[in-house]
C-alpha cells in the first residue's frame, strides 16, 4: 500500500520541482532587474553586485531552457515509439 502511495506522489513531486525551478529563475531575474534599476537611479548597489546578479539570472535561465529542451526531446522520443 505504501508503494502505491509513493508512486502516486512521484509525478506531483516532479511538477512541484519544475514549478519551483521556474519560480526561482523568475525571482532571480526580478532581483537582477531591481538591482539594475537601483544602479541606474543612483541607489546603494555596486556594479559588481549587479553584474553578478545578472550573470546568475542568465545562467539559471539557460539551465531552465536546457531542461525544457531535454524534456521535449524525451517526450518526442516517447511519441515516436510505435505500439
N, CA, C and O of each residue as an XYZ file, in Angstrom:
332
protein
N       0.820     -1.196      0.000
C       0.000      0.000      0.000
C       0.863      1.258      0.000
O       0.543      2.234     -0.678
N       1.968      1.233      0.770
C       2.848      2.401      0.820
C       3.497      2.661     -0.535
O       3.671      3.814     -0.930
N       3.858      1.585     -1.252
C       4.478      1.747     -2.563
C       3.532      2.455     -3.526
O       3.961      3.294     -4.319
N       2.260      2.122     -3.458
C       1.265      2.758     -4.312
C       1.138      4.238     -3.984
O       1.019      5.065     -4.888
N       1.162      4.579     -2.704
C       1.079      5.980     -2.308
C       2.320      6.742     -2.734
O       2.214      7.888     -3.172
N       3.506      6.130     -2.617
C       4.733      6.791     -3.013
C       4.769      7.024     -4.516
O       5.204      8.085     -4.964
N       4.321      6.052     -5.301
C       4.337      6.229     -6.752
C       3.306      7.275     -7.174
O       3.496      7.963     -8.178
N       2.229      7.397     -6.423
C       1.235      8.420     -6.743
C       1.762      9.813     -6.440
O       1.347     10.782     -7.076
N       2.669      9.926     -5.480
C       3.237     11.226     -5.142
C       4.347     11.627     -6.102
O       4.669     12.811     -6.194
N       4.935     10.690     -6.813
C       6.062     10.957     -7.701
C       5.793     12.037     -8.739
O       6.532     13.020     -8.794
N       4.757     11.887     -9.566
C       4.507     12.909    -10.586
C       4.221     14.290     -9.993
O       4.650     15.304    -10.545
N       3.504     14.331     -8.879
C       3.206     15.628     -8.271
C       4.492     16.277     -7.762
O       4.670     17.489     -7.879
N       5.391     15.460     -7.193
C       6.668     16.000     -6.746
C       7.464     16.558     -7.925
O       8.122     17.591     -7.797
N       7.405     15.882     -9.064
C       8.108     16.348    -10.254
C       7.532     17.671    -10.733
O       8.277     18.579    -11.100
N       6.219     17.781    -10.731
C       5.567     19.027    -11.130
C       5.952     20.140    -10.167
O       6.236     21.262    -10.589
N       5.960     19.831     -8.878
C       6.355     20.828     -7.882
C       7.804     21.247     -8.074
O       8.141     22.422     -7.930
N       8.656     20.290     -8.398
C      10.065     20.587     -8.630
C      10.234     21.531     -9.817
O      10.985     22.503     -9.737
N       9.543     21.251    -10.907
C       9.628     22.119    -12.078
C       9.048     23.500    -11.794
O       9.604     24.518    -12.207
N       7.940     23.521    -11.093
C       7.291     24.782    -10.764
C       8.180     25.643     -9.866
O       8.292     26.851    -10.072
N       8.802     25.025     -8.884
C       9.683     25.795     -8.007
C      10.919     26.269     -8.756
O      11.435     27.350     -8.471
N      11.400     25.481     -9.704
C      12.542     25.900    -10.519
C      12.220     27.123    -11.354
O      13.020     28.055    -11.440
N      11.048     27.120    -11.969
C      10.629     28.274    -12.770
C      10.450     29.498    -11.876
O      10.824     30.609    -12.254
N       9.882     29.293    -10.700
C       9.704     30.409     -9.766
C      11.042     30.971     -9.305
O      11.195     32.186     -9.180
N      12.017     30.089     -9.051
C      13.338     30.553     -8.634
C      14.018     31.364     -9.732
O      14.626     32.398     -9.455
N      13.918     30.905    -10.965
C      14.516     31.640    -12.084
C      13.833     32.997    -12.246
O      14.494     34.008    -12.480
N      12.526     33.011    -12.122
C      11.785     34.272    -12.213
C      12.215     35.230    -11.106
O      12.384     36.426    -11.347
N      12.393     34.708     -9.896
C      12.844     35.534     -8.783
C      14.233     36.106     -9.019
O      14.492     37.267     -8.704
N      15.126     35.294     -9.573
C      16.481     35.771     -9.876
C      16.451     36.881    -10.913
O      17.179     37.866    -10.795
N      15.606     36.722    -11.935
C      15.510     37.744    -12.965
C      14.908     39.034    -12.408
O      15.333     40.130    -12.773
N      13.931     38.903    -11.538
C      13.333     40.090    -10.917
C      14.348     40.814    -10.043
O      14.428     42.043    -10.058
N      15.121     40.046     -9.283
C      16.140     40.645     -8.428
C      17.199     41.357     -9.266
O      17.638     42.450     -8.907
N      17.609     40.753    -10.368
C      18.594     41.382    -11.244
C      18.034     42.675    -11.831
O      18.749     43.673    -11.923
N      16.761     42.665    -12.227
C      16.146     43.884    -12.763
C      16.070     44.985    -11.712
O      16.298     46.155    -12.019
N      15.750     44.616    -10.476
C      15.702     45.611     -9.403
C      17.073     46.210     -9.154
O      17.199     47.418     -8.952
N      18.100     45.374     -9.168
C      19.446     45.894     -8.949
C      19.896     46.792    -10.095
O      20.589     47.784     -9.870
N      19.510     46.453    -11.317
C      19.838     47.314    -12.460
C      19.164     48.672    -12.288
O      19.781     49.714    -12.508
N      17.891     48.650    -11.893
C      17.176     49.910    -11.676
C      17.825     50.735    -10.564
O      17.939     51.955    -10.685
N      18.251     50.078     -9.484
C      18.915     50.793     -8.396
C      20.221     51.407     -8.870
O      20.554     52.535     -8.504
N      20.963     50.661     -9.687
C      22.235     51.181    -10.199
C      22.008     52.395    -11.081
O      22.741     53.380    -10.985
N      21.003     52.333    -11.936
C      20.739     53.430    -12.862
C      20.159     54.664    -12.172
O      20.318     55.784    -12.658
N      19.490     54.458    -11.041
C      18.894     55.598    -10.332
C      19.766     56.093     -9.185
O      19.346     56.941     -8.398
N      20.985     55.560     -9.096
C      21.902     56.045     -8.073
C      21.726     55.393     -6.724
O      22.106     55.974     -5.708
N      21.173     54.226     -6.687
C      20.959     53.517     -5.427
C      22.254     52.976     -4.849
O      23.321     53.092     -5.452
N      22.142     52.386     -3.672
C      23.310     51.870     -2.966
C      23.600     50.437     -3.387
O      23.370     49.499     -2.624
N      24.099     50.275     -4.593
C      24.445     48.956     -5.123
C      25.667     49.117     -6.021
O      25.768     50.077     -6.786
N      26.582     48.177     -5.919
C      27.800     48.278     -6.725
C      27.600     47.612     -8.088
O      26.699     46.797     -8.280
N      28.451     47.980     -9.003
C      28.376     47.414    -10.353
C      28.676     45.916    -10.338
O      28.117     45.153    -11.125
N      29.562     45.507     -9.437
C      29.923     44.092     -9.341
C      28.723     43.274     -8.869
O      28.480     42.184     -9.386
N      27.973     43.784     -7.898
C      26.780     43.087     -7.422
C      25.751     42.945     -8.532
O      25.128     41.894     -8.685
N      25.580     43.998     -9.296
C      24.612     43.964    -10.400
C      25.060     42.955    -11.451
O      24.262     42.155    -11.939
N      26.341     43.003    -11.793
C      26.869     42.081    -12.796
C      26.699     40.636    -12.346
O      26.313     39.777    -13.138
N      26.987     40.366    -11.074
C      26.845     39.015    -10.535
C      25.394     38.556    -10.567
O      25.114     37.416    -10.940
N      24.473     39.429    -10.181
C      23.053     39.070    -10.189
C      22.561     38.787    -11.606
O      21.795     37.848    -11.826
N      22.999     39.592    -12.556
C      22.594     39.391    -13.951
C      23.159     38.076    -14.490
O      22.469     37.339    -15.194
N      24.412     37.791    -14.157
C      25.022     36.546    -14.624
C      24.356     35.319    -14.000
O      24.165     34.308    -14.675
N      24.001     35.404    -12.714
C      23.301     34.300    -12.062
C      21.940     34.057    -12.716
O      21.564     32.913    -12.973
N      21.209     35.134    -12.980
C      19.895     35.004    -13.605
C      20.026     34.423    -15.011
O      19.219     33.587    -15.420
N      21.034     34.863    -15.741
C      21.250     34.365    -17.097
C      21.593     32.881    -17.088
O      21.074     32.113    -17.898
N      22.461     32.483    -16.177
C      22.861     31.083    -16.097
C      21.680     30.194    -15.680
O      21.509     29.097    -16.211
N      20.885     30.664    -14.746
C      19.718     29.899    -14.303
C      18.706     29.763    -15.438
O      18.100     28.705    -15.608
N      18.523     30.827    -16.212
C      17.587     30.775    -17.334
C      18.071     29.812    -18.407
O      17.283     29.049    -18.965
N      19.363     29.848    -18.694
C      19.916     28.925    -19.695
C      19.754     27.476    -19.253
O      19.442     26.606    -20.067
N      19.966     27.215    -17.964
C      19.782     25.864    -17.443
C      18.325     25.434    -17.575
O      18.045     24.298    -17.959
N      17.403     26.329    -17.262
C      15.978     26.021    -17.377
C      15.594     25.719    -18.824
O      14.797     24.815    -19.076
N      16.144     26.451    -19.757
C      15.873     26.207    -21.180
C      16.418     24.842    -21.600
O      15.770     24.120    -22.358
N      17.605     24.491    -21.110
C      18.172     23.183    -21.459
C      17.349     22.042    -20.869
O      17.176     21.004    -21.509
N      16.843     22.229    -19.660
C      15.976     21.214    -19.054
C      14.709     21.055    -19.885
O      14.255     19.939    -20.135
N      14.144     22.179    -20.308
C      12.947     22.120    -21.154
C      13.244     21.387    -22.460
O      12.444     20.566    -22.908
N      14.393     21.683    -23.069
C      14.749     21.034    -24.327
C      14.895     19.523    -24.150
O      14.459     18.753    -25.006
N      15.505     19.099    -23.046
C      15.665     17.666    -22.790
C      14.314     16.999    -22.553
O      14.082     15.885    -23.024
N      13.423     17.668    -21.830
C      12.095     17.104    -21.600
C      11.308     16.982    -22.897
O      10.619     15.986    -23.114
N      11.404     17.993    -23.764
C      10.716     17.924    -25.054
C      11.282     16.809    -25.931
O      10.534     16.110    -26.615
N      12.604     16.645    -25.909
C      13.218     15.572    -26.694
C      12.762     14.206    -26.190
O      12.491     13.307    -26.986
N      12.679     14.051    -24.872
C      12.212     12.785    -24.305
C      10.756     12.539    -24.675
O      10.382     11.413    -25.002
N       9.932     13.583    -24.626
C       8.520     13.461    -25.000
C       8.374     13.058    -26.463
O       7.575     12.182    -26.793
N       9.149     13.699    -27.340
C       9.082     13.370    -28.763
C       9.550     11.941    -29.023
O       9.006     11.250    -29.884
N      10.558     11.505    -28.278
C      11.044     10.137    -28.440
C       9.982      9.132    -27.997
O       9.795      8.098    -28.638
N       9.297      9.436    -26.911
C       8.225      8.551    -26.457
C       7.080      8.512    -27.462
O       6.484      7.456    -27.677
N       6.770      9.630    -28.069
C       5.703      9.665    -29.074
C       6.082      8.916    -30.332
O       5.202      8.437    -31.048
N       7.371      8.800    -30.623
C       7.822      8.125    -31.835
C       7.787      6.599    -31.691
O       7.880      5.882    -32.687
N       7.656      6.109    -30.475
C       7.608      4.665    -30.258
C       6.299      4.110    -30.806
O       5.217      4.567    -30.440
N       6.410      3.142    -31.669
C       5.219      2.509    -32.251
C       4.788      1.347    -31.361
O       5.598      0.521    -30.940
N       3.495      1.315    -31.094
C       2.958      0.247    -30.242
C       2.335     -0.821    -31.095
O       1.824     -1.810    -30.570
